[in-house]
Amino acid sequence: MPEGNTDFDFEDIRPYRDEEVAGVIKQVLVDREFLDTIANMKFPRLARVFPWLVRPLIARVLHSELGGVTDVRQLQELIATQLYALLARSADSLEVTGAEALEAGQAYLFFSNHRDIAMDPAMVNLSLYEQGLDTVRIAIGDNLLSKPFVSDLMRLNKSFIVKRSATARREKLAALQQLSAYIQYSLFEDRQSIWIAQREGRAKDGVDTTETALLKMLVLNKPKQESFGDALARMPLVPVSISYEWDPCDALKAHELHALQTEGTYVKDKHEDISSIYRGIVGDKGHIVVAFGERLVGPFADAGQAADHIDRQILLNYRLQASHLLAYEQLFGAAAELDIYKKSLGEIDWAAKQRSLRARLSPLSESQQKIMLEAYAAPVRRRLALGE
């Protein structure tokens, strides 16, 4: 680990510590905006007419569930219980591959494709939890933390903040150096694993690619005499592929991409990120597959070469599901290569899957439908292009 990283001040970005948990929870449970947000999501009509009635009821229920939580592990045990119940309602199954190769006590940098704001790190955490391994610290952009209660909830769940809002050159560099130092401090000093997405923002078009700037950030504080390749090789980087049969936010993403294509801009609603988080959590996801790859082995000549290796692993480990194959066929027609992927999925009611796809497409315009189909088909198209 480069010298001096422990000299960085992480107070404004780090997750909350055990001794802070009870106080922060108490603070969140009396946050009127938080209670109103929960009420509007759970009981939208009632909350609009009788907010004064719903708010104390929500507070009472949440206090009964969270009031006795005093440390991070307790909170995550509760989250795991809730997550299992949620998946029973919103997913058909969760399949995990590659986790058995991970070593207890080893801190990893899980470098993941990114399709869902909250569920991607949650699925990695649940996969590790089932393997008896410690959960991860989660990188989350400050653009998602417009509300203080959102920041508190994320930091309670081992999230640390990525300062994307920094604009001035010097301020941006300082934020990147702090972030790089914190990731290395977590991995090599605290022995805590990290989850970070391979790119800024979700891959709304279904194309999972690594931003080279992100890889450069990871080793930004390396000694001057150390090469990029050698510095990156020290990082315990493990690519992770997360595949959802259905994306609960597929229509929202198609709408956004269509606006960008036709108008050149897209302006988010005030609470759109919070709405997307909620929809991603409760919406139908079908079959979910989390695939842990092999630790990246360097050294690499540059960030581009390293990104190519990561992208290849993520793409080859990404499970092509019924939704992806049907979308590809609808756009490009049948292909002999697809039969291999179809057979690998076992017994599937393809007619029922086709009906589900049509139902998701039906509310959209023809051009928006094409965008959604292209997003679902993108992993198939890229895999076929590899010839593997």
ChimeraX attribute file (.defattr): number of C-alpha atoms within 10 A of each C-alpha:
attribute: neighborCount
match mode: 1-to-1
recipient: residues
	/A:1	18
	/A:2	16
	/A:3	9
	/A:4	10
	/A:5	19
	/A:6	14
	/A:7	9
	/A:8	13
	/A:9	12
	/A:10	16
	/A:11	9
	/A:12	8
	/A:13	21
	/A:14	21
	/A:15	24
	/A:16	21
	/A:17	12
	/A:18	15
	/A:19	11
	/A:20	14
	/A:21	21
	/A:22	17
	/A:23	10
	/A:24	16
	/A:25	22
	/A:26	14
	/A:27	12
	/A:28	18
	/A:29	19
	/A:30	14
	/A:31	14
	/A:32	13
	/A:33	15
	/A:34	19
	/A:35	21
	/A:36	22
	/A:37	17
	/A:38	17
	/A:39	22
	/A:40	17
	/A:41	13
	/A:42	12
	/A:43	14
	/A:44	14
	/A:45	12
	/A:46	13
	/A:47	19
	/A:48	13
	/A:49	10
	/A:50	10
	/A:51	17
	/A:52	11
	/A:53	11
	/A:54	19
	/A:55	21
	/A:56	16
	/A:57	13
	/A:58	17
	/A:59	20
	/A:60	13
	/A:61	11
	/A:62	14
	/A:63	16
	/A:64	10
	/A:65	11
	/A:66	17
	/A:67	14
	/A:68	12
	/A:69	20
	/A:70	16
	/A:71	16
	/A:72	21
	/A:73	15
	/A:74	15
	/A:75	18
	/A:76	20
	/A:77	13
	/A:78	14
	/A:79	15
	/A:80	17
	/A:81	10
	/A:82	12
	/A:83	18
	/A:84	13
	/A:85	11
	/A:86	14
	/A:87	19
	/A:88	12
	/A:89	13
	/A:90	18
	/A:91	19
	/A:92	13
	/A:93	12
	/A:94	18
	/A:95	11
	/A:96	19
	/A:97	15
	/A:98	13
	/A:99	18
	/A:100	12
	/A:101	11
	/A:102	18
	/A:103	10
	/A:104	12
	/A:105	11
	/A:106	14
	/A:107	23
	/A:108	22
	/A:109	23
	/A:110	26
	/A:111	23
	/A:112	28
	/A:113	28
	/A:114	27
	/A:115	24
	/A:116	23
	/A:117	20
	/A:118	18
	/A:119	19
	/A:120	23
	/A:121	26
	/A:122	21
	/A:123	18
	/A:124	23
	/A:125	21
	/A:126	23
	/A:127	22
	/A:128	19
	/A:129	16
	/A:130	12
	/A:131	14
	/A:132	11
	/A:133	18
	/A:134	18
	/A:135	23
	/A:136	25
	/A:137	25
	/A:138	26
	/A:139	23
	/A:140	26
	/A:141	16
	/A:142	16
	/A:143	14
	/A:144	18
	/A:145	17
	/A:146	13
	/A:147	13
	/A:148	12
	/A:149	20
	/A:150	15
	/A:151	19
	/A:152	19
	/A:153	17
	/A:154	20
	/A:155	24
	/A:156	24
	/A:157	21
	/A:158	20
	/A:159	24
	/A:160	27
	/A:161	22
	/A:162	20
	/A:163	19
	/A:164	15
	/A:165	12
	/A:166	15
	/A:167	10
	/A:168	9
	/A:169	9
	/A:170	10
	/A:171	13
	/A:172	15
	/A:173	15
	/A:174	14
	/A:175	18
	/A:176	22
	/A:177	18
	/A:178	23
	/A:179	25
	/A:180	22
	/A:181	27
	/A:182	22
	/A:183	26
	/A:184	24
	/A:185	19
	/A:186	19
	/A:187	21
	/A:188	17
	/A:189	14
	/A:190	11
	/A:191	14
	/A:192	20
	/A:193	23
	/A:194	25
	/A:195	26
	/A:196	22
	/A:197	25
	/A:198	26
	/A:199	19
	/A:200	15
	/A:201	14
	/A:202	17
	/A:203	18
	/A:204	21
	/A:205	20
	/A:206	21
	/A:207	21
	/A:208	24
	/A:209	18
	/A:210	24
	/A:211	16
	/A:212	17
	/A:213	13
	/A:214	19
	/A:215	20
	/A:216	18
	/A:217	17
	/A:218	21
	/A:219	26
	/A:220	20
	/A:221	21
	/A:222	20
	/A:223	13
	/A:224	9
	/A:225	6
	/A:226	11
	/A:227	16
	/A:228	21
	/A:229	18
	/A:230	15
	/A:231	21
	/A:232	23
	/A:233	18
	/A:234	14
	/A:235	22
	/A:236	19
	/A:237	22
	/A:238	21
	/A:239	25
	/A:240	32
	/A:241	26
	/A:242	25
	/A:243	25
	/A:244	25
	/A:245	21
	/A:246	22
	/A:247	21
	/A:248	23
	/A:249	22
	/A:250	22
	/A:251	18
	/A:252	18
	/A:253	21
	/A:254	24
	/A:255	20
	/A:256	18
	/A:257	20
	/A:258	21
	/A:259	15
	/A:260	13
	/A:261	11
	/A:262	9
	/A:263	9
	/A:264	9
	/A:265	12
	/A:266	14
	/A:267	9
	/A:268	9
	/A:269	8
	/A:270	9
	/A:271	12
	/A:272	13
	/A:273	16
	/A:274	17
	/A:275	15
	/A:276	18
	/A:277	18
	/A:278	18
	/A:279	18
	/A:280	22
	/A:281	21
	/A:282	15
	/A:283	19
	/A:284	19
	/A:285	22
	/A:286	20
	/A:287	17
	/A:288	21
	/A:289	23
	/A:290	25
	/A:291	25
	/A:292	27
	/A:293	25
	/A:294	16
	/A:295	18
	/A:296	18
	/A:297	16
	/A:298	16
	/A:299	16
	/A:300	18
	/A:301	12
	/A:302	15
	/A:303	19
	/A:304	16
	/A:305	15
	/A:306	21
	/A:307	20
	/A:308	14
	/A:309	17
	/A:310	25
	/A:311	23
	/A:312	16
	/A:313	20
	/A:314	26
	/A:315	23
	/A:316	17
	/A:317	21
	/A:318	24
	/A:319	23
	/A:320	24
	/A:321	24
	/A:322	23
	/A:323	21
	/A:324	24
	/A:325	22
	/A:326	23
	/A:327	23
	/A:328	23
	/A:329	15
	/A:330	14
	/A:331	12
	/A:332	11
	/A:333	9
	/A:334	13
	/A:335	11
	/A:336	7
	/A:337	11
	/A:338	17
	/A:339	11
	/A:340	10
	/A:341	16
	/A:342	17
	/A:343	10
	/A:344	12
	/A:345	12
	/A:346	8
	/A:347	8
	/A:348	11
	/A:349	9
	/A:350	13
	/A:351	9
	/A:352	10
	/A:353	15
	/A:354	15
	/A:355	11
	/A:356	13
	/A:357	18
	/A:358	13
	/A:359	11
	/A:360	16
	/A:361	18
	/A:362	10
	/A:363	11
	/A:364	17
	/A:365	13
	/A:366	11
	/A:367	11
	/A:368	21
	/A:369	20
	/A:370	18
	/A:371	23
	/A:372	27
	/A:373	24
	/A:374	22
	/A:375	22
	/A:376	29
	/A:377	26
	/A:378	20
	/A:379	25
	/A:380	26
	/A:381	16
	/A:382	14
	/A:383	15
	/A:384	12
	/A:385	9
	/A:386	11
	/A:387	7
	/A:388	7
